[in-house]
C-alpha cells in the first residue's frame, strides 16, 4: 500500500506535550515534519514552559499549517498534558511524541499501513533503539515480539503486565480504542496502566524495523521528582504510596470496563497474581542482596536479573551500561 503522500488516507494526529524542551524540540518537530505520510496534524501543548519553547513553537506554527500550538500559563502536570493533546486530536490514528524523540521518515506510514492491515489491532510500534541522554551508544533495542501471536484477552493482559516495553507507548494508536479507556489518571506510572487497559480492546502489532530512537534522562527520578512531573506539584503527600495507587488504578480500570463479569474476574485474578508474585519476589531479592558478599554481588546480581527479571522484548546492546543503568537500580543492592 502506498500511503506516502495521498491525503485521502486516514488523518494521523500527533500530540506533542512539552515542558521546557528548548534543547531538543526543534529536532523533534523537524523529524515529524519530514514524515513521508503527509496527512498529519501536529498538536503541541506547551505546559507553561519557562525557556525558549514558546518561541520555537510559535515560529513553527506560523510557517506550517499542520502544526497547532496551545499553551497554558500554569504547569498542570504531564498527566493533564498527555490527555490534553489527545482530547484536541481529530485523526483516525493518534501518536504521542516527546520533545526529544527521533523517528525515521517512514515511521508513521509504516505503522499506519500495519494498522490498516489489522483492523483488530489498537497499537503499532516499530523496533526502538533506547539511548541515554548525552550518550551516543545504544543501550538496548525494544520490540513487541511476544505480542505477535494471536492470544486471548487475559493472556494479552498478563503479557502486557509482564513484558510491555515502556517506550512502546510512543507508537501509533487507533483513536477509537483509546477513547474507550480512561487515558492517563492521577497516579505515577499511569501510562502503563493505560496500556494495560488498552490491551482489553485489541491486539498490539509491530513493524519489525528500527525506526525510532528514544532518549531516557541521565538519572532516574526520585519518587518526589516523578510526582512533580506527573502532577505539576512539588509537594508529594507523605501518605501517597505509588505502588498502592497504581494497583488501585489497574483494579478500577478493569471494574469500569464493558467486559463481562466473568472476564473481569479473570482479569482481576491475573492482576492479583502478578502483583502478589512481585511482592514475594521483591522480598526474596532484597534478602539475597543483604546476605550476598560484596565480591560476588555484581556477578550474582546480573545472573539473577537476566534469569528471572529481564523483559524478553528487550535486546541488550551494551551490557556494561545496562548493568549500571537498569540492573543495579532495579535490584537496589547498591547504595
C-alpha positions as CSV (number, residue, x, y, z in Angstrom):
1,X,0.0,0.0,0.0
2,X,1.4,3.4,-0.9
3,X,0.3,5.9,1.8
4,X,3.2,8.3,1.5
5,X,1.5,11.5,0.2
6,X,-2.1,10.8,-0.6
7,X,-4.3,12.9,1.8
8,X,-7.2,10.6,1.1
9,X,-5.6,8.2,3.6
10,X,-6.6,8.5,7.3
11,X,-5.6,11.6,9.2
12,X,-3.0,10.9,11.9
13,X,-2.9,13.2,14.9
14,X,0.5,13.6,16.6
15,X,0.4,15.0,20.1
16,X,3.5,16.7,21.5
17,X,3.1,17.5,25.2
18,X,6.1,19.6,26.2
19,X,7.6,21.4,29.2
20,X,11.0,23.2,28.8
21,X,12.0,21.3,25.7
22,X,14.2,24.0,24.0
23,X,17.3,21.8,23.7
24,X,15.7,19.1,21.5
25,X,12.3,20.4,20.5
26,X,13.3,21.7,17.0
27,X,14.9,18.4,16.0
28,X,11.8,16.5,17.2
29,X,9.5,18.8,15.2
30,X,11.7,18.6,12.1
31,X,11.6,14.9,12.4
32,X,7.7,14.9,12.4
33,X,7.5,17.3,9.5
34,X,9.8,15.1,7.4
35,X,7.5,12.0,7.8
36,X,6.6,10.6,4.4
37,X,3.0,10.4,5.5
38,X,1.6,13.8,4.7
39,X,-1.9,13.7,6.1
40,X,-0.9,14.8,9.6
41,X,-1.9,17.3,12.3
42,X,0.7,18.1,14.9
43,X,-0.7,19.3,18.2
44,X,1.8,20.9,20.5
45,X,0.7,21.6,24.1
46,X,3.2,23.8,26.0
47,X,2.7,23.3,29.7
48,X,3.8,26.8,30.9
49,X,7.5,26.4,29.8
50,X,9.9,29.0,31.1
51,X,12.6,28.5,28.5
52,X,12.5,29.2,24.7
53,X,9.9,26.6,24.0
54,X,7.2,29.1,23.3
55,X,9.3,31.0,20.7
56,X,10.2,27.8,18.9
57,X,6.6,26.6,18.8
58,X,5.3,29.9,17.6
59,X,7.9,30.1,14.8
60,X,6.9,26.6,13.5
61,X,3.1,27.2,13.8
62,X,3.4,30.4,11.8
63,X,5.1,28.6,8.9
64,X,3.5,25.2,8.9
65,X,-0.3,24.8,8.7
66,X,-0.2,21.2,10.0
67,X,1.0,22.5,13.4
68,X,-1.5,23.6,16.0
69,X,0.1,25.3,19.1
70,X,-1.5,25.6,22.5
71,X,-0.1,27.0,25.7
72,X,-1.1,27.1,29.4
73,X,0.1,29.7,31.8
74,X,0.3,27.3,34.7
75,X,2.1,23.9,34.8
76,X,-0.7,21.4,35.1
77,X,1.5,18.3,35.1
78,X,2.4,15.7,32.5
79,X,-0.8,13.7,33.0
80,X,-3.0,16.6,32.1
81,X,-0.8,17.5,29.2
82,X,-0.7,14.0,27.7
83,X,-4.5,13.8,27.9
84,X,-4.9,17.3,26.5
85,X,-3.2,16.6,23.2
86,X,-5.3,13.5,22.7
87,X,-8.5,15.4,23.5
88,X,-7.6,18.0,20.9
89,X,-7.0,15.4,18.2
90,X,-9.3,14.5,15.4
91,X,-7.5,11.8,13.5
92,X,-8.4,8.2,13.0
93,X,-5.0,7.4,14.4
94,X,-3.0,9.1,17.1
95,X,0.6,9.2,18.3
96,X,2.3,10.8,21.3
97,X,5.7,12.3,20.5
98,X,8.1,13.5,23.2
99,X,10.1,16.6,22.6
100,X,13.4,14.7,22.4
101,X,12.4,11.6,20.4
102,X,13.6,11.0,16.8
103,X,11.8,8.9,14.2
104,X,12.8,7.7,10.7
105,X,10.7,9.3,7.9
106,X,8.8,6.1,7.3
107,X,7.7,5.6,10.9
108,X,4.1,6.9,10.7
109,X,3.4,5.4,7.2
110,X,4.8,2.0,8.3
111,X,2.7,1.9,11.5
112,X,-0.5,3.1,9.8
113,X,0.0,0.6,7.0
114,X,0.2,-2.2,9.6
115,X,-2.9,-0.9,11.5
116,X,-4.9,-0.8,8.2
117,X,-3.9,-4.4,7.5
118,X,-5.0,-5.5,11.0
119,X,-8.4,-3.9,12.0
120,X,-8.3,-5.7,15.3
121,X,-5.1,-4.0,16.4
122,X,-5.2,-1.0,18.6
123,X,-1.4,-0.1,18.8
124,X,1.5,-0.4,16.4
125,X,5.1,0.3,17.3
126,X,8.4,-0.2,15.5
127,X,11.6,-1.6,16.9
128,X,13.0,1.1,19.2
129,X,16.6,2.0,19.9
130,X,16.9,3.2,23.5
131,X,19.6,5.7,24.4
132,X,20.6,7.7,27.5
133,X,20.7,11.5,27.2
134,X,24.1,12.6,26.1
135,X,25.3,9.2,25.1
136,X,25.5,8.0,21.5
137,X,25.7,4.3,22.4
138,X,22.6,2.2,22.0
139,X,21.6,0.8,25.4
140,X,19.0,-1.7,24.1
141,X,16.5,-2.3,21.3
142,X,12.9,-2.8,22.3
143,X,10.4,-4.8,20.3
144,X,6.9,-6.4,20.7
145,X,7.9,-9.9,19.7
146,X,6.0,-11.6,22.4
147,X,2.8,-9.9,21.3
148,X,3.0,-11.1,17.7
149,X,1.0,-14.3,18.1
150,X,-2.8,-14.4,18.5
151,X,-3.5,-14.7,22.2
152,X,-6.7,-14.4,24.4
153,X,-7.7,-11.2,26.2
154,X,-6.5,-12.5,29.6
155,X,-3.2,-13.8,28.1
156,X,-2.6,-10.4,26.4
157,X,-3.4,-8.6,29.7
158,X,-0.9,-10.8,31.5
159,X,1.7,-10.3,28.8
160,X,1.2,-6.5,29.0
161,X,1.7,-6.5,32.8
162,X,4.9,-8.6,32.4
163,X,6.6,-7.8,29.1
164,X,5.4,-4.5,27.6
165,X,8.4,-2.2,27.0
166,X,7.6,1.2,28.3
167,X,8.9,3.0,25.2
168,X,6.2,1.4,23.1
169,X,3.7,3.9,24.4
170,X,5.1,6.2,21.7
171,X,3.7,4.1,18.9
172,X,0.6,4.8,16.7
173,X,-2.8,4.1,18.2
174,X,-6.3,3.5,16.8
175,X,-8.1,6.6,18.3
176,X,-11.4,4.9,18.7
177,X,-9.8,2.3,21.0
178,X,-8.0,5.0,23.1
179,X,-11.4,6.7,23.6
180,X,-12.7,3.6,25.3
181,X,-10.0,4.0,28.0
182,X,-9.6,6.4,31.0
183,X,-6.5,7.7,29.3
184,X,-3.9,8.9,31.9
185,X,-5.2,9.1,35.5
186,X,-3.8,10.6,38.7
187,X,-1.1,8.1,39.6
188,X,2.6,7.5,38.9
189,X,3.2,5.1,36.0
190,X,-0.4,5.8,34.8
191,X,1.0,5.5,31.2
192,X,1.5,1.7,31.7
193,X,-1.9,1.3,33.4
194,X,-3.4,3.0,30.4
195,X,-1.6,0.5,28.1
196,X,-2.9,-2.4,30.2
197,X,-6.4,-1.1,29.9
198,X,-6.0,-0.6,26.2
199,X,-5.0,-4.3,25.8
200,X,-8.6,-5.2,26.7
201,X,-9.8,-3.7,23.4
202,X,-7.4,-5.2,20.8
203,X,-4.0,-6.6,20.0
204,X,-0.6,-4.9,19.6
205,X,1.3,-5.3,16.4
206,X,4.8,-4.1,15.3
207,X,6.9,-3.0,12.4
208,X,10.0,-5.2,12.7
209,X,12.4,-2.5,11.7
210,X,14.4,0.0,13.8
211,X,12.6,3.3,13.1
212,X,12.5,5.1,16.4
213,X,15.1,6.5,18.8
214,X,14.1,7.1,22.4
215,X,16.3,9.1,24.8
216,X,16.0,8.5,28.5
217,X,17.2,11.0,31.1
218,X,20.7,10.7,32.5
219,X,19.5,9.8,36.0
220,X,16.4,8.1,37.3
221,X,13.9,10.3,39.0
222,X,13.1,10.0,42.7
223,X,9.5,9.4,43.7
224,X,9.2,13.1,44.6
225,X,10.5,14.1,41.2
226,X,8.1,11.8,39.5
227,X,5.3,13.2,41.5
228,X,6.2,16.7,40.3
229,X,6.5,15.6,36.6
230,X,3.1,13.7,36.7
231,X,1.1,16.2,38.8
232,X,2.9,19.5,38.5
233,X,3.0,19.7,42.3
234,X,6.4,19.6,44.1
235,X,4.9,18.6,47.4
236,X,4.2,14.9,47.5
237,X,1.8,14.0,50.3
238,X,3.5,11.7,52.9
239,X,0.7,9.2,52.6
240,X,1.0,8.8,48.8
241,X,2.2,5.3,48.0
242,X,2.9,4.8,44.3
243,X,2.5,1.0,44.4
244,X,-0.9,1.1,46.1
245,X,-2.1,3.9,43.8
246,X,-1.1,2.0,40.7
247,X,-2.7,-1.2,41.8
248,X,-6.0,0.5,42.6
249,X,-5.8,2.2,39.2
250,X,-5.4,-1.1,37.5
251,X,-8.3,-2.5,39.5
252,X,-10.6,0.3,38.8
253,X,-9.9,0.2,35.0
254,X,-11.0,-3.4,34.9
255,X,-14.1,-2.7,37.1
256,X,-15.3,0.1,34.8
257,X,-14.6,-1.8,31.5
258,X,-17.5,-3.2,29.5
259,X,-16.3,-6.7,29.8
260,X,-18.5,-9.5,31.2
261,X,-18.4,-10.2,35.0
262,X,-16.6,-13.5,34.2
263,X,-13.9,-11.7,32.2
264,X,-13.5,-9.0,34.9
265,X,-13.0,-11.7,37.5
266,X,-10.4,-13.4,35.3
267,X,-8.5,-10.2,34.7
268,X,-8.6,-9.3,38.4
269,X,-7.1,-12.8,39.1
270,X,-4.4,-12.1,36.6
271,X,-3.6,-8.7,38.2
272,X,-3.7,-10.0,41.8
273,X,-1.5,-13.0,40.9
274,X,1.0,-10.7,39.1
275,X,1.2,-8.2,42.0
276,X,1.4,-10.9,44.7
277,X,4.2,-12.7,42.9
278,X,6.1,-9.4,42.5
279,X,5.9,-8.6,46.2
280,X,7.1,-12.1,47.2
281,X,9.9,-12.0,44.6
282,X,11.0,-8.5,45.6
283,X,11.2,-9.5,49.2
284,X,13.4,-12.5,48.2
285,X,15.6,-10.3,46.1
286,X,16.1,-7.9,48.9
287,X,17.0,-10.6,51.3
288,X,19.6,-12.1,48.8
289,X,21.1,-8.6,48.4
290,X,21.5,-8.3,52.2
291,X,23.4,-11.6,52.6
292,X,25.3,-11.6,49.4
293,X,29.1,-11.0,49.7
294,X,30.2,-7.8,48.0
295,X,32.9,-9.5,45.9
296,X,30.2,-11.6,44.0
297,X,27.3,-9.2,44.3
298,X,27.7,-7.8,40.7
299,X,28.0,-11.2,39.0
300,X,25.2,-12.7,41.0
301,X,23.0,-9.6,40.5
302,X,23.5,-9.9,36.7
303,X,22.6,-13.6,36.8
304,X,19.5,-13.1,39.0
305,X,18.2,-10.2,36.8
306,X,18.8,-12.0,33.5
307,X,17.3,-15.3,34.7
308,X,14.1,-14.0,36.4
309,X,13.6,-10.3,35.8
310,X,14.6,-9.5,32.3
311,X,12.0,-8.5,29.7
312,X,12.3,-10.8,26.7
313,X,11.2,-7.9,24.4
314,X,14.4,-6.0,25.2
315,X,17.6,-6.9,23.4
316,X,20.6,-5.5,25.3
317,X,23.2,-3.7,23.1
318,X,25.6,-2.5,25.8
319,X,25.9,-4.9,28.7
320,X,28.1,-2.8,31.0
321,X,25.9,0.3,30.5
322,X,22.8,-1.8,31.0
323,X,24.2,-3.1,34.3
324,X,24.7,0.5,35.6
325,X,21.5,2.0,34.1
326,X,19.0,-0.8,34.6
327,X,20.1,-3.8,36.6
328,X,21.6,-2.0,39.6
329,X,18.7,0.4,40.1
330,X,16.1,-2.4,39.7
331,X,17.8,-4.8,42.2
332,X,18.6,-1.9,44.7
333,X,21.5,-3.9,46.1
334,X,23.9,-0.9,45.8
335,X,23.7,2.4,47.6
